[in-house]
Amino acid sequence: MLNQRADQAIPYLFYAAESTPTPIGYYLLSAADKQVGNLKGADFNYQHYVAMKKENSGQLYDLIESLQKSNLIQTLP
């Protein structure tokens, strides 16, 4: 995506998004698709991004939740 090379980044972004699904992976894939003119793919991947962003699950969420339960992270009232 940098240096106007989104077409070369798409296979790697696709692999990353499918092998380890994360909101940022689908967002980057959507942005790359949009840069190369694949608007249908960009919309499809953006919808995945929005859906995953709404979920309260995933590795990061689980890590934050477990740290909060063990009082390793102080939360503000």
PyMOL Python script that loads the backbone (N, CA, C, O; Angstrom):
from pymol import cmd

cmd.read_pdbstr("""\
ATOM      1  N   MET A   1       0.818  -1.169   0.000  1.00  0.00           N
ATOM      2  CA  MET A   1       0.000   0.000   0.000  1.00  0.00           C
ATOM      3  C   MET A   1       0.871   1.245   0.000  1.00  0.00           C
ATOM      4  O   MET A   1       0.506   2.282  -0.553  1.00  0.00           O
ATOM      5  N   LEU A   2       2.014   1.121   0.623  1.00  0.00           N
ATOM      6  CA  LEU A   2       2.953   2.233   0.569  1.00  0.00           C
ATOM      7  C   LEU A   2       3.569   2.295  -0.813  1.00  0.00           C
ATOM      8  O   LEU A   2       3.706   1.278  -1.493  1.00  0.00           O
ATOM      9  N   ASN A   3       3.931   3.476  -1.215  1.00  0.00           N
ATOM     10  CA  ASN A   3       4.558   3.675  -2.523  1.00  0.00           C
ATOM     11  C   ASN A   3       3.660   3.225  -3.670  1.00  0.00           C
ATOM     12  O   ASN A   3       4.151   2.800  -4.716  1.00  0.00           O
ATOM     13  N   GLN A   4       2.347   3.316  -3.477  1.00  0.00           N
ATOM     14  CA  GLN A   4       1.371   2.968  -4.517  1.00  0.00           C
ATOM     15  C   GLN A   4       1.521   1.526  -5.007  1.00  0.00           C
ATOM     16  O   GLN A   4       1.360   1.267  -6.199  1.00  0.00           O
ATOM     17  N   ARG A   5       1.820   0.604  -4.131  1.00  0.00           N
ATOM     18  CA  ARG A   5       1.990  -0.807  -4.485  1.00  0.00           C
ATOM     19  C   ARG A   5       0.923  -1.688  -3.837  1.00  0.00           C
ATOM     20  O   ARG A   5       1.213  -2.810  -3.419  1.00  0.00           O
ATOM     21  N   ALA A   6      -0.292  -1.190  -3.755  1.00  0.00           N
ATOM     22  CA  ALA A   6      -1.370  -1.944  -3.120  1.00  0.00           C
ATOM     23  C   ALA A   6      -1.621  -3.264  -3.840  1.00  0.00           C
ATOM     24  O   ALA A   6      -1.961  -4.261  -3.203  1.00  0.00           O
ATOM     25  N   ASP A   7      -1.457  -3.279  -5.170  1.00  0.00           N
ATOM     26  CA  ASP A   7      -1.690  -4.506  -5.921  1.00  0.00           C
ATOM     27  C   ASP A   7      -0.750  -5.625  -5.485  1.00  0.00           C
ATOM     28  O   ASP A   7      -1.129  -6.796  -5.515  1.00  0.00           O
ATOM     29  N   GLN A   8       0.463  -5.283  -5.083  1.00  0.00           N
ATOM     30  CA  GLN A   8       1.410  -6.290  -4.613  1.00  0.00           C
ATOM     31  C   GLN A   8       1.153  -6.684  -3.160  1.00  0.00           C
ATOM     32  O   GLN A   8       1.534  -7.778  -2.742  1.00  0.00           O
ATOM     33  N   ALA A   9       0.519  -5.815  -2.393  1.00  0.00           N
ATOM     34  CA  ALA A   9       0.261  -6.081  -0.978  1.00  0.00           C
ATOM     35  C   ALA A   9      -0.971  -6.951  -0.753  1.00  0.00           C
ATOM     36  O   ALA A   9      -1.073  -7.627   0.271  1.00  0.00           O
ATOM     37  N   ILE A  10      -1.900  -6.942  -1.691  1.00  0.00           N
ATOM     38  CA  ILE A  10      -3.174  -7.634  -1.493  1.00  0.00           C
ATOM     39  C   ILE A  10      -3.018  -9.124  -1.164  1.00  0.00           C
ATOM     40  O   ILE A  10      -3.668  -9.582  -0.225  1.00  0.00           O
ATOM     41  N   PRO A  11      -2.206  -9.900  -1.869  1.00  0.00           N
ATOM     42  CA  PRO A  11      -2.105 -11.322  -1.502  1.00  0.00           C
ATOM     43  C   PRO A  11      -1.622 -11.531  -0.062  1.00  0.00           C
ATOM     44  O   PRO A  11      -2.099 -12.433   0.627  1.00  0.00           O
ATOM     45  N   TYR A  12      -0.689 -10.711   0.387  1.00  0.00           N
ATOM     46  CA  TYR A  12      -0.164 -10.840   1.743  1.00  0.00           C
ATOM     47  C   TYR A  12      -1.192 -10.394   2.779  1.00  0.00           C
ATOM     48  O   TYR A  12      -1.343 -11.021   3.828  1.00  0.00           O
ATOM     49  N   LEU A  13      -1.893  -9.312   2.478  1.00  0.00           N
ATOM     50  CA  LEU A  13      -2.935  -8.841   3.387  1.00  0.00           C
ATOM     51  C   LEU A  13      -4.085  -9.837   3.465  1.00  0.00           C
ATOM     52  O   LEU A  13      -4.647 -10.064   4.536  1.00  0.00           O
ATOM     53  N   PHE A  14      -4.432 -10.431   2.326  1.00  0.00           N
ATOM     54  CA  PHE A  14      -5.497 -11.429   2.303  1.00  0.00           C
ATOM     55  C   PHE A  14      -5.120 -12.633   3.162  1.00  0.00           C
ATOM     56  O   PHE A  14      -5.923 -13.111   3.964  1.00  0.00           O
ATOM     57  N   TYR A  15      -3.895 -13.117   2.985  1.00  0.00           N
ATOM     58  CA  TYR A  15      -3.428 -14.257   3.775  1.00  0.00           C
ATOM     59  C   TYR A  15      -3.458 -13.926   5.267  1.00  0.00           C
ATOM     60  O   TYR A  15      -3.908 -14.737   6.076  1.00  0.00           O
ATOM     61  N   ALA A  16      -2.982 -12.748   5.626  1.00  0.00           N
ATOM     62  CA  ALA A  16      -2.959 -12.341   7.034  1.00  0.00           C
ATOM     63  C   ALA A  16      -4.371 -12.236   7.602  1.00  0.00           C
ATOM     64  O   ALA A  16      -4.628 -12.691   8.717  1.00  0.00           O
ATOM     65  N   ALA A  17      -5.282 -11.641   6.844  1.00  0.00           N
ATOM     66  CA  ALA A  17      -6.653 -11.463   7.318  1.00  0.00           C
ATOM     67  C   ALA A  17      -7.376 -12.800   7.467  1.00  0.00           C
ATOM     68  O   ALA A  17      -8.163 -12.978   8.396  1.00  0.00           O
ATOM     69  N   GLU A  18      -7.117 -13.725   6.573  1.00  0.00           N
ATOM     70  CA  GLU A  18      -7.796 -15.024   6.629  1.00  0.00           C
ATOM     71  C   GLU A  18      -7.161 -15.982   7.631  1.00  0.00           C
ATOM     72  O   GLU A  18      -7.868 -16.769   8.261  1.00  0.00           O
ATOM     73  N   SER A  19      -5.858 -15.930   7.786  1.00  0.00           N
ATOM     74  CA  SER A  19      -5.204 -16.876   8.698  1.00  0.00           C
ATOM     75  C   SER A  19      -5.334 -16.447  10.156  1.00  0.00           C
ATOM     76  O   SER A  19      -5.446 -17.293  11.043  1.00  0.00           O
ATOM     77  N   THR A  20      -5.319 -15.155  10.406  1.00  0.00           N
ATOM     78  CA  THR A  20      -5.493 -14.625  11.758  1.00  0.00           C
ATOM     79  C   THR A  20      -6.434 -13.425  11.670  1.00  0.00           C
ATOM     80  O   THR A  20      -5.980 -12.282  11.616  1.00  0.00           O
ATOM     81  N   PRO A  21      -7.732 -13.681  11.657  1.00  0.00           N
ATOM     82  CA  PRO A  21      -8.685 -12.589  11.461  1.00  0.00           C
ATOM     83  C   PRO A  21      -8.631 -11.540  12.576  1.00  0.00           C
ATOM     84  O   PRO A  21      -8.782 -11.854  13.757  1.00  0.00           O
ATOM     85  N   THR A  22      -8.414 -10.307  12.174  1.00  0.00           N
ATOM     86  CA  THR A  22      -8.443  -9.172  13.090  1.00  0.00           C
ATOM     87  C   THR A  22      -9.117  -8.011  12.366  1.00  0.00           C
ATOM     88  O   THR A  22      -9.109  -7.958  11.137  1.00  0.00           O
ATOM     89  N   PRO A  23      -9.692  -7.095  13.110  1.00  0.00           N
ATOM     90  CA  PRO A  23     -10.306  -5.944  12.453  1.00  0.00           C
ATOM     91  C   PRO A  23      -9.311  -5.159  11.588  1.00  0.00           C
ATOM     92  O   PRO A  23      -9.646  -4.765  10.470  1.00  0.00           O
ATOM     93  N   ILE A  24      -8.108  -4.931  12.087  1.00  0.00           N
ATOM     94  CA  ILE A  24      -7.135  -4.139  11.328  1.00  0.00           C
ATOM     95  C   ILE A  24      -6.729  -4.854  10.038  1.00  0.00           C
ATOM     96  O   ILE A  24      -6.468  -4.198   9.030  1.00  0.00           O
ATOM     97  N   GLY A  25      -6.674  -6.173  10.054  1.00  0.00           N
ATOM     98  CA  GLY A  25      -6.335  -6.926   8.852  1.00  0.00           C
ATOM     99  C   GLY A  25      -7.345  -6.698   7.746  1.00  0.00           C
ATOM    100  O   GLY A  25      -6.981  -6.468   6.593  1.00  0.00           O
ATOM    101  N   TYR A  26      -8.626  -6.766   8.108  1.00  0.00           N
ATOM    102  CA  TYR A  26      -9.672  -6.540   7.108  1.00  0.00           C
ATOM    103  C   TYR A  26      -9.742  -5.082   6.686  1.00  0.00           C
ATOM    104  O   TYR A  26     -10.062  -4.785   5.535  1.00  0.00           O
ATOM    105  N   TYR A  27      -9.445  -4.166   7.609  1.00  0.00           N
ATOM    106  CA  TYR A  27      -9.439  -2.758   7.246  1.00  0.00           C
ATOM    107  C   TYR A  27      -8.345  -2.461   6.222  1.00  0.00           C
ATOM    108  O   TYR A  27      -8.582  -1.768   5.233  1.00  0.00           O
ATOM    109  N   LEU A  28      -7.148  -2.989   6.466  1.00  0.00           N
ATOM    110  CA  LEU A  28      -6.043  -2.771   5.525  1.00  0.00           C
ATOM    111  C   LEU A  28      -6.323  -3.419   4.177  1.00  0.00           C
ATOM    112  O   LEU A  28      -6.008  -2.848   3.133  1.00  0.00           O
ATOM    113  N   LEU A  29      -6.907  -4.597   4.197  1.00  0.00           N
ATOM    114  CA  LEU A  29      -7.266  -5.271   2.945  1.00  0.00           C
ATOM    115  C   LEU A  29      -8.318  -4.454   2.192  1.00  0.00           C
ATOM    116  O   LEU A  29      -8.260  -4.350   0.966  1.00  0.00           O
ATOM    117  N   SER A  30      -9.262  -3.885   2.907  1.00  0.00           N
ATOM    118  CA  SER A  30     -10.274  -3.035   2.285  1.00  0.00           C
ATOM    119  C   SER A  30      -9.638  -1.801   1.647  1.00  0.00           C
ATOM    120  O   SER A  30      -9.990  -1.423   0.529  1.00  0.00           O
ATOM    121  N   ALA A  31      -8.710  -1.182   2.355  1.00  0.00           N
ATOM    122  CA  ALA A  31      -8.036   0.013   1.824  1.00  0.00           C
ATOM    123  C   ALA A  31      -7.220  -0.323   0.582  1.00  0.00           C
ATOM    124  O   ALA A  31      -7.203   0.449  -0.376  1.00  0.00           O
ATOM    125  N   ALA A  32      -6.543  -1.469   0.591  1.00  0.00           N
ATOM    126  CA  ALA A  32      -5.753  -1.879  -0.570  1.00  0.00           C
ATOM    127  C   ALA A  32      -6.656  -2.163  -1.764  1.00  0.00           C
ATOM    128  O   ALA A  32      -6.353  -1.756  -2.885  1.00  0.00           O
ATOM    129  N   ASP A  33      -7.767  -2.863  -1.527  1.00  0.00           N
ATOM    130  CA  ASP A  33      -8.723  -3.126  -2.612  1.00  0.00           C
ATOM    131  C   ASP A  33      -9.249  -1.829  -3.210  1.00  0.00           C
ATOM    132  O   ASP A  33      -9.398  -1.712  -4.426  1.00  0.00           O
ATOM    133  N   LYS A  34      -9.525  -0.865  -2.357  1.00  0.00           N
ATOM    134  CA  LYS A  34     -10.034   0.417  -2.833  1.00  0.00           C
ATOM    135  C   LYS A  34      -8.991   1.129  -3.693  1.00  0.00           C
ATOM    136  O   LYS A  34      -9.333   1.736  -4.708  1.00  0.00           O
ATOM    137  N   GLN A  35      -7.720   1.057  -3.290  1.00  0.00           N
ATOM    138  CA  GLN A  35      -6.655   1.718  -4.051  1.00  0.00           C
ATOM    139  C   GLN A  35      -6.501   1.149  -5.451  1.00  0.00           C
ATOM    140  O   GLN A  35      -6.191   1.881  -6.390  1.00  0.00           O
ATOM    141  N   VAL A  36      -6.716  -0.161  -5.596  1.00  0.00           N
ATOM    142  CA  VAL A  36      -6.556  -0.768  -6.920  1.00  0.00           C
ATOM    143  C   VAL A  36      -7.854  -0.769  -7.722  1.00  0.00           C
ATOM    144  O   VAL A  36      -7.886  -1.259  -8.851  1.00  0.00           O
ATOM    145  N   GLY A  37      -8.925  -0.222  -7.146  1.00  0.00           N
ATOM    146  CA  GLY A  37     -10.175  -0.109  -7.885  1.00  0.00           C
ATOM    147  C   GLY A  37     -11.121  -1.275  -7.731  1.00  0.00           C
ATOM    148  O   GLY A  37     -12.115  -1.355  -8.453  1.00  0.00           O
ATOM    149  N   ASN A  38     -10.845  -2.181  -6.813  1.00  0.00           N
ATOM    150  CA  ASN A  38     -11.737  -3.312  -6.552  1.00  0.00           C
ATOM    151  C   ASN A  38     -12.742  -2.892  -5.484  1.00  0.00           C
ATOM    152  O   ASN A  38     -12.614  -3.254  -4.314  1.00  0.00           O
ATOM    153  N   LEU A  39     -13.740  -2.125  -5.906  1.00  0.00           N
ATOM    154  CA  LEU A  39     -14.683  -1.556  -4.954  1.00  0.00           C
ATOM    155  C   LEU A  39     -15.576  -2.603  -4.305  1.00  0.00           C
ATOM    156  O   LEU A  39     -15.964  -2.456  -3.146  1.00  0.00           O
ATOM    157  N   LYS A  40     -15.902  -3.655  -5.039  1.00  0.00           N
ATOM    158  CA  LYS A  40     -16.722  -4.726  -4.468  1.00  0.00           C
ATOM    159  C   LYS A  40     -15.952  -5.451  -3.365  1.00  0.00           C
ATOM    160  O   LYS A  40     -16.503  -5.731  -2.300  1.00  0.00           O
ATOM    161  N   GLY A  41     -14.697  -5.751  -3.619  1.00  0.00           N
ATOM    162  CA  GLY A  41     -13.850  -6.378  -2.603  1.00  0.00           C
ATOM    163  C   GLY A  41     -13.611  -5.464  -1.424  1.00  0.00           C
ATOM    164  O   GLY A  41     -13.587  -5.913  -0.278  1.00  0.00           O
ATOM    165  N   ALA A  42     -13.432  -4.171  -1.701  1.00  0.00           N
ATOM    166  CA  ALA A  42     -13.211  -3.192  -0.634  1.00  0.00           C
ATOM    167  C   ALA A  42     -14.431  -3.134   0.285  1.00  0.00           C
ATOM    168  O   ALA A  42     -14.288  -3.096   1.507  1.00  0.00           O
ATOM    169  N   ASP A  43     -15.622  -3.126  -0.299  1.00  0.00           N
ATOM    170  CA  ASP A  43     -16.847  -3.081   0.498  1.00  0.00           C
ATOM    171  C   ASP A  43     -17.009  -4.364   1.315  1.00  0.00           C
ATOM    172  O   ASP A  43     -17.369  -4.311   2.491  1.00  0.00           O
ATOM    173  N   PHE A  44     -16.746  -5.506   0.696  1.00  0.00           N
ATOM    174  CA  PHE A  44     -16.860  -6.795   1.374  1.00  0.00           C
ATOM    175  C   PHE A  44     -15.926  -6.854   2.584  1.00  0.00           C
ATOM    176  O   PHE A  44     -16.334  -7.255   3.674  1.00  0.00           O
ATOM    177  N   ASN A  45     -14.674  -6.452   2.383  1.00  0.00           N
ATOM    178  CA  ASN A  45     -13.700  -6.503   3.477  1.00  0.00           C
ATOM    179  C   ASN A  45     -13.994  -5.454   4.541  1.00  0.00           C
ATOM    180  O   ASN A  45     -13.736  -5.682   5.723  1.00  0.00           O
ATOM    181  N   TYR A  46     -14.528  -4.309   4.136  1.00  0.00           N
ATOM    182  CA  TYR A  46     -14.892  -3.282   5.117  1.00  0.00           C
ATOM    183  C   TYR A  46     -16.042  -3.778   5.990  1.00  0.00           C
ATOM    184  O   TYR A  46     -16.080  -3.479   7.183  1.00  0.00           O
ATOM    185  N   GLN A  47     -16.974  -4.527   5.415  1.00  0.00           N
ATOM    186  CA  GLN A  47     -18.073  -5.093   6.203  1.00  0.00           C
ATOM    187  C   GLN A  47     -17.543  -6.097   7.224  1.00  0.00           C
ATOM    188  O   GLN A  47     -18.032  -6.151   8.352  1.00  0.00           O
ATOM    189  N   HIS A  48     -16.548  -6.887   6.835  1.00  0.00           N
ATOM    190  CA  HIS A  48     -15.897  -7.789   7.801  1.00  0.00           C
ATOM    191  C   HIS A  48     -15.261  -6.982   8.930  1.00  0.00           C
ATOM    192  O   HIS A  48     -15.375  -7.340  10.103  1.00  0.00           O
ATOM    193  N   TYR A  49     -14.594  -5.897   8.568  1.00  0.00           N
ATOM    194  CA  TYR A  49     -13.951  -5.033   9.552  1.00  0.00           C
ATOM    195  C   TYR A  49     -14.982  -4.501  10.552  1.00  0.00           C
ATOM    196  O   TYR A  49     -14.761  -4.561  11.761  1.00  0.00           O
ATOM    197  N   VAL A  50     -16.091  -3.987  10.057  1.00  0.00           N
ATOM    198  CA  VAL A  50     -17.125  -3.422  10.921  1.00  0.00           C
ATOM    199  C   VAL A  50     -17.702  -4.497  11.837  1.00  0.00           C
ATOM    200  O   VAL A  50     -17.902  -4.256  13.028  1.00  0.00           O
ATOM    201  N   ALA A  51     -17.969  -5.676  11.291  1.00  0.00           N
ATOM    202  CA  ALA A  51     -18.539  -6.761  12.089  1.00  0.00           C
ATOM    203  C   ALA A  51     -17.573  -7.205  13.182  1.00  0.00           C
ATOM    204  O   ALA A  51     -17.984  -7.432  14.320  1.00  0.00           O
ATOM    205  N   MET A  52     -16.308  -7.328  12.846  1.00  0.00           N
ATOM    206  CA  MET A  52     -15.330  -7.767  13.848  1.00  0.00           C
ATOM    207  C   MET A  52     -15.084  -6.693  14.896  1.00  0.00           C
ATOM    208  O   MET A  52     -14.829  -6.999  16.061  1.00  0.00           O
ATOM    209  N   LYS A  53     -15.160  -5.452  14.485  1.00  0.00           N
ATOM    210  CA  LYS A  53     -14.945  -4.341  15.410  1.00  0.00           C
ATOM    211  C   LYS A  53     -16.050  -4.313  16.470  1.00  0.00           C
ATOM    212  O   LYS A  53     -15.805  -3.921  17.611  1.00  0.00           O
ATOM    213  N   LYS A  54     -17.252  -4.725  16.098  1.00  0.00           N
ATOM    214  CA  LYS A  54     -18.384  -4.730  17.027  1.00  0.00           C
ATOM    215  C   LYS A  54     -18.307  -5.877  18.033  1.00  0.00           C
ATOM    216  O   LYS A  54     -18.893  -5.792  19.112  1.00  0.00           O
ATOM    217  N   GLU A  55     -17.594  -6.940  17.690  1.00  0.00           N
ATOM    218  CA  GLU A  55     -17.505  -8.104  18.562  1.00  0.00           C
ATOM    219  C   GLU A  55     -16.623  -7.790  19.769  1.00  0.00           C
ATOM    220  O   GLU A  55     -15.619  -7.087  19.660  1.00  0.00           O
ATOM    221  N   ASN A  56     -17.015  -8.317  20.895  1.00  0.00           N
ATOM    222  CA  ASN A  56     -16.177  -8.221  22.084  1.00  0.00           C
ATOM    223  C   ASN A  56     -15.467  -9.552  22.287  1.00  0.00           C
ATOM    224  O   ASN A  56     -15.613 -10.207  23.320  1.00  0.00           O
ATOM    225  N   SER A  57     -14.704  -9.929  21.287  1.00  0.00           N
ATOM    226  CA  SER A  57     -13.973 -11.179  21.378  1.00  0.00           C
ATOM    227  C   SER A  57     -12.670 -11.021  20.630  1.00  0.00           C
ATOM    228  O   SER A  57     -12.403  -9.986  20.020  1.00  0.00           O
ATOM    229  N   GLY A  58     -11.882 -12.039  20.685  1.00  0.00           N
ATOM    230  CA  GLY A  58     -10.596 -11.996  20.022  1.00  0.00           C
ATOM    231  C   GLY A  58      -9.477 -12.009  21.038  1.00  0.00           C
ATOM    232  O   GLY A  58      -9.707 -11.847  22.236  1.00  0.00           O
ATOM    233  N   GLN A  59      -8.271 -12.204  20.553  1.00  0.00           N
ATOM    234  CA  GLN A  59      -7.124 -12.352  21.436  1.00  0.00           C
ATOM    235  C   GLN A  59      -6.873 -11.105  22.266  1.00  0.00           C
ATOM    236  O   GLN A  59      -6.622 -11.212  23.467  1.00  0.00           O
ATOM    237  N   LEU A  60      -6.935  -9.930  21.661  1.00  0.00           N
ATOM    238  CA  LEU A  60      -6.660  -8.708  22.396  1.00  0.00           C
ATOM    239  C   LEU A  60      -7.705  -8.485  23.480  1.00  0.00           C
ATOM    240  O   LEU A  60      -7.365  -8.135  24.610  1.00  0.00           O
ATOM    241  N   TYR A  61      -8.964  -8.684  23.143  1.00  0.00           N
ATOM    242  CA  TYR A  61     -10.020  -8.506  24.127  1.00  0.00           C
ATOM    243  C   TYR A  61      -9.851  -9.492  25.269  1.00  0.00           C
ATOM    244  O   TYR A  61      -9.991  -9.118  26.434  1.00  0.00           O
ATOM    245  N   ASP A  62      -9.550 -10.756  24.953  1.00  0.00           N
ATOM    246  CA  ASP A  62      -9.352 -11.769  25.989  1.00  0.00           C
ATOM    247  C   ASP A  62      -8.177 -11.422  26.891  1.00  0.00           C
ATOM    248  O   ASP A  62      -8.250 -11.626  28.103  1.00  0.00           O
ATOM    249  N   LEU A  63      -7.104 -10.904  26.324  1.00  0.00           N
ATOM    250  CA  LEU A  63      -5.938 -10.513  27.109  1.00  0.00           C
ATOM    251  C   LEU A  63      -6.279  -9.362  28.049  1.00  0.00           C
ATOM    252  O   LEU A  63      -5.942  -9.408  29.232  1.00  0.00           O
ATOM    253  N   ILE A  64      -6.938  -8.341  27.537  1.00  0.00           N
ATOM    254  CA  ILE A  64      -7.312  -7.195  28.364  1.00  0.00           C
ATOM    255  C   ILE A  64      -8.250  -7.635  29.483  1.00  0.00           C
ATOM    256  O   ILE A  64      -8.090  -7.229  30.634  1.00  0.00           O
ATOM    257  N   GLU A  65      -9.222  -8.462  29.141  1.00  0.00           N
ATOM    258  CA  GLU A  65     -10.170  -8.931  30.141  1.00  0.00           C
ATOM    259  C   GLU A  65      -9.478  -9.737  31.239  1.00  0.00           C
ATOM    260  O   GLU A  65      -9.774  -9.550  32.419  1.00  0.00           O
ATOM    261  N   SER A  66      -8.567 -10.623  30.868  1.00  0.00           N
ATOM    262  CA  SER A  66      -7.892 -11.436  31.882  1.00  0.00           C
ATOM    263  C   SER A  66      -6.969 -10.586  32.746  1.00  0.00           C
ATOM    264  O   SER A  66      -6.829 -10.844  33.942  1.00  0.00           O
ATOM    265  N   LEU A  67      -6.340  -9.579  32.155  1.00  0.00           N
ATOM    266  CA  LEU A  67      -5.481  -8.700  32.945  1.00  0.00           C
ATOM    267  C   LEU A  67      -6.298  -7.857  33.916  1.00  0.00           C
ATOM    268  O   LEU A  67      -5.863  -7.604  35.040  1.00  0.00           O
ATOM    269  N   GLN A  68      -7.466  -7.425  33.491  1.00  0.00           N
ATOM    270  CA  GLN A  68      -8.322  -6.638  34.382  1.00  0.00           C
ATOM    271  C   GLN A  68      -8.818  -7.490  35.541  1.00  0.00           C
ATOM    272  O   GLN A  68      -8.919  -7.007  36.668  1.00  0.00           O
ATOM    273  N   LYS A  69      -9.124  -8.736  35.274  1.00  0.00           N
ATOM    274  CA  LYS A  69      -9.608  -9.624  36.335  1.00  0.00           C
ATOM    275  C   LYS A  69      -8.522  -9.907  37.361  1.00  0.00           C
ATOM    276  O   LYS A  69      -8.813 -10.099  38.542  1.00  0.00           O
ATOM    277  N   SER A  70      -7.282  -9.931  36.919  1.00  0.00           N
ATOM    278  CA  SER A  70      -6.193 -10.235  37.848  1.00  0.00           C
ATOM    279  C   SER A  70      -5.603  -8.972  38.472  1.00  0.00           C
ATOM    280  O   SER A  70      -4.580  -9.032  39.153  1.00  0.00           O
ATOM    281  N   ASN A  71      -6.245  -7.834  38.240  1.00  0.00           N
ATOM    282  CA  ASN A  71      -5.827  -6.549  38.796  1.00  0.00           C
ATOM    283  C   ASN A  71      -4.439  -6.122  38.344  1.00  0.00           C
ATOM    284  O   ASN A  71      -3.778  -5.354  39.042  1.00  0.00           O
ATOM    285  N   LEU A  72      -3.987  -6.595  37.207  1.00  0.00           N
ATOM    286  CA  LEU A  72      -2.715  -6.149  36.681  1.00  0.00           C
ATOM    287  C   LEU A  72      -2.846  -4.806  35.984  1.00  0.00           C
ATOM    288  O   LEU A  72      -1.877  -4.055  35.871  1.00  0.00           O
ATOM    289  N   ILE A  73      -4.040  -4.515  35.522  1.00  0.00           N
ATOM    290  CA  ILE A  73      -4.325  -3.226  34.901  1.00  0.00           C
ATOM    291  C   ILE A  73      -5.316  -2.512  35.811  1.00  0.00           C
ATOM    292  O   ILE A  73      -6.372  -3.059  36.131  1.00  0.00           O
ATOM    293  N   GLN A  74      -4.990  -1.322  36.220  1.00  0.00           N
ATOM    294  CA  GLN A  74      -5.904  -0.529  37.036  1.00  0.00           C
ATOM    295  C   GLN A  74      -6.876   0.196  36.105  1.00  0.00           C
ATOM    296  O   GLN A  74      -6.457   0.902  35.188  1.00  0.00           O
ATOM    297  N   THR A  75      -8.152   0.020  36.344  1.00  0.00           N
ATOM    298  CA  THR A  75      -9.150   0.713  35.539  1.00  0.00           C
ATOM    299  C   THR A  75      -9.612   1.946  36.273  1.00  0.00           C
ATOM    300  O   THR A  75      -9.700   1.957  37.500  1.00  0.00           O
ATOM    301  N   LEU A  76      -9.903   2.969  35.526  1.00  0.00           N
ATOM    302  CA  LEU A  76     -10.373   4.216  36.102  1.00  0.00           C
ATOM    303  C   LEU A  76     -11.863   4.113  36.373  1.00  0.00           C
ATOM    304  O   LEU A  76     -12.582   3.478  35.601  1.00  0.00           O
ATOM    305  N   PRO A  77     -12.351   4.725  37.456  1.00  0.00           N
ATOM    306  CA  PRO A  77     -13.791   4.649  37.764  1.00  0.00           C
ATOM    307  C   PRO A  77     -14.629   5.420  36.780  1.00  0.00           C
ATOM    308  O   PRO A  77     -15.854   5.452  36.904  1.00  0.00           O
TER     309      PRO A  77
END
""", "prot")
cmd.dss("prot")
cmd.show_as("cartoon", "prot")
cmd.util.cbc("prot")
cmd.orient("prot")
